[in-house]
Structure formats: C-alpha cells, structure tokens
C-alpha cells in the first residue's frame, strides 16, 4: 500500500513549508486501515531523504499507521542515523550556561546517474568532548535526535548527537558496493566531495 501525506514544517525564519512524504506499508488497505483524504494520521517507520537538484524528497517505510493521533500539530521527529563525511569546518561554541559544545556539518552522498547528490545535516555535540579523529573530511557514523525546520524557505536538518564513532569503510564499501543506512543516504568516498 502506498500514499502521500503532507506535513507542515515550522519556519525559524520566513514562512512555514509543507512537504510531501511518500509512505509505503506492507499489507492491504483492509489490514492496515487506509486513511481518507484530509484525515490527520500518525505514521511511524524509517524515513529516508533523497535530494535531486534543489528538491528534497522523503520516502517513509511505515511500520505502523495510527488513524487517531494524539499530536495536534504536524511534526517529524525521531532518531537520525547517518554514515557520511564531515564538512570543512568544526566550530567550538558556548551555550548560555557557559558550557562548550561543538557544531559541525556532515553529508551523505547518493549516486545518481553519473554524479552524486548530497544531503547535509548540522550536528550539535553537547558532551564537550571532541575525539581526535573528528576532523574536516573524516568519515563518521552518527546517531542522535533529529530536528527539522525551515530557514529562508529551505529545509534545515539538524541532529543532537547521542552517539558517534569514526567510520572505517570495509573493502566492499571502498569498491562502491555500500548500502544506505537508516535515515541516511549511504557512504561517501573521498572522490565524492560536494562542489561547495
């Protein structure tokens, strides 16, 4: 079974943005309870973003559909998992209580035709501890709390890190046979550096 849902993402600056999420669920409409048009629903599962040019697409493999959600507002929340590569800058910041944290971006790449598309995420590392391997260009495997908002009409993906480790690709990964991770778009090699 497949259908689309519209989700309003709140804006930090500018106006809110409505995104469309393509949902697939194993089973028939009778087994799963097919939602009707304009009905509020709650769907849990694995959400994978895909970028094509300036457009971002979201595919959700559903594990459960609730036709009577408790949440009154639209939202996308959960845990993000990404295997990818750290961007060119890592900044040390201080919060309002004077506690240091690290801010950096990382991307995951997906091969599309003869090139690559990149999904960028901004990460916040709040434990104050930066491992020596965490350097620009390092490969990483990271999990944490997903944040999704809109800034100047662009989607902004963020993640508060809960666990992170250096990622060392296996021989199969280096030969281009990598598999995508949940919530991410796959693995990135050195030749896959984005053009910015």
N, C-alpha and C positions, 0 to 999 in steps of 0.2 A: 504494500500500500504506500502511496506517496501523495503528498500535498504540500502546499506552501503556507507559511504563517508570516504575518507582518509584525515586527517588533519595533517599538519606538525607543530609540537610544537617546538619553538626555544629553544636552549640549553643555559643555563648560563655558563655551563662548559661541555666540551665534544662536541658531535655531536648532531644535531637535531634529533628528534624522530618522526616517523609517527605513528599516532594512527588511529584505525578504529572506527567509530561511527555508530551504528545501528540506522537507522531512521525509524520511523513508522508515518504514516499520515492517518487520516480518509479520505475516498473518493477514487474514482477510478483514474487510470492513466490519463484518459481524463479530469477529473475535476481538478486534481492538476497539470498536466503538468509534466510527467515523465522525469527526466533528462537522458541524454545519457551518455555512458561511457566516462570518462576523461573530462567531462564538469565541469567547475567551477560553483558552486552554493552557495547560502546563505540560511541557514535554521535557523529559529527562533523557539523556543519552550522551553520545560523543559528537561534538561539534567541530568540524574541520573547515577553516577558512581557506579560500583559494583566491589568488589575485590574478586578474587579467587586465593589463594596462592600468588604468586608474580605477577600475571597478573591483570591488571585493564581493565574493560570493561565499555563502555559508551553506554547508551541507550537514544535516543532523541525522545521524543514525540513531533512531529512538529505541530506548529500552522500555519506556513507559509513557502513556498518554493519559493525563488526568483532565476530564471534561468539566471538573468543578474546582478550579484552582483557588487557593487561599489568598495568593498575592493579588492585591487590587491594581498594582502598577505593572507595566511592561518591564521586563528586565532579562538580561542574560547574565547568569552567574554560575560559578563553579571553579574547578581547578584547571589551570592551564599546564600543559606539558609540552616542552619544545626541545628538540635537538637541533642545534644550528651553530652559528658563529657570531662571536662578539663583534660589535661595530668598532669604529675608530676612536671612541672616546669613553673614558670611565671617569666620572666625577665623584669626588668626596663632598658630601653636603652635611649640614647640621639641621636637625629638626628644631621645633620651637622650644623644646626642653634642653637643647644643647647636646643631644645625643647624635653622634655621627652615623651616617648611612651612605651607601654607595648607589649611584644612579648610572645605568648604562643601557644601551640598546643592543639587541641581538636580532639576527634574522634567520629565517629558514627558507630554503630555496626549493622550488619545484620546477623540473624540466618541462618546458612547454615548447613543442616543435623544435626549432634549432636554437632556442635560447632558454633563459630562466626567468621565472617570476619570483619576487621576494615578498615575504610577509615579515614586517618589522614589529617588534614588541619592546616597550620600555620596561626595564626591570628595576625594582627597588629592593636593595639588600639591606635590611634593618638590623642585623645582628652585630653590626660594627666590625665584623671580621671579614677581611678580604684575603682569600687564598692567593698564594704566589702565582699560580697558573692563570688567574683571572686577569688577562691582558688583552689589548686590542688584537683581534684576529684569532683568539683562542676558540676552540670548539668546546661546546658545553651541552650538558643535558640538565634541564632545569624544570622544576615544578613549583607551583605557587598559586595564589589566589588571583583569578582573572578579574580585570577591570576593563570595561568597555564604555567609552564616552565619545562625544563629538567635539572637535575643536576646529573652528573656522570651516565648517561643513565637511571635515574629514574625520573618518573613524580613527580613534586613538586606542590601541590595545596596550594595556599595562599589566604588570604582574608583580605582586608582592612575593618575593622568593621565600619558599618554605624549605626546599632542599635543592642543592646544586652540586654538580661534580663535573670535572673535566671529562670531555668525551673523546675517547681514542677509537677511531673507526677500525673496524675489522677489515681484513683483506677483501671480503665481498663488498663492503661499503666503498672502499677505495676504487673498486672496479666498476662503480656506477650501479650496483645492484642493491642500493639501500632501500629500506622500507620506511614509509611515513610513520611517524609516531602519533599517538592520540593527541589531538589538539594542536598538532604542528604539521608542517608540510614536508618533512623529510630531513635529509642530511645535506651538508654543504661542503664542497671541496674548495681548495684554495683558488682554483681557476674560476669559481662561481662568484667572485666578488661583485657586488652590485655596482652600478655605474655612478654612485654618489657616496 
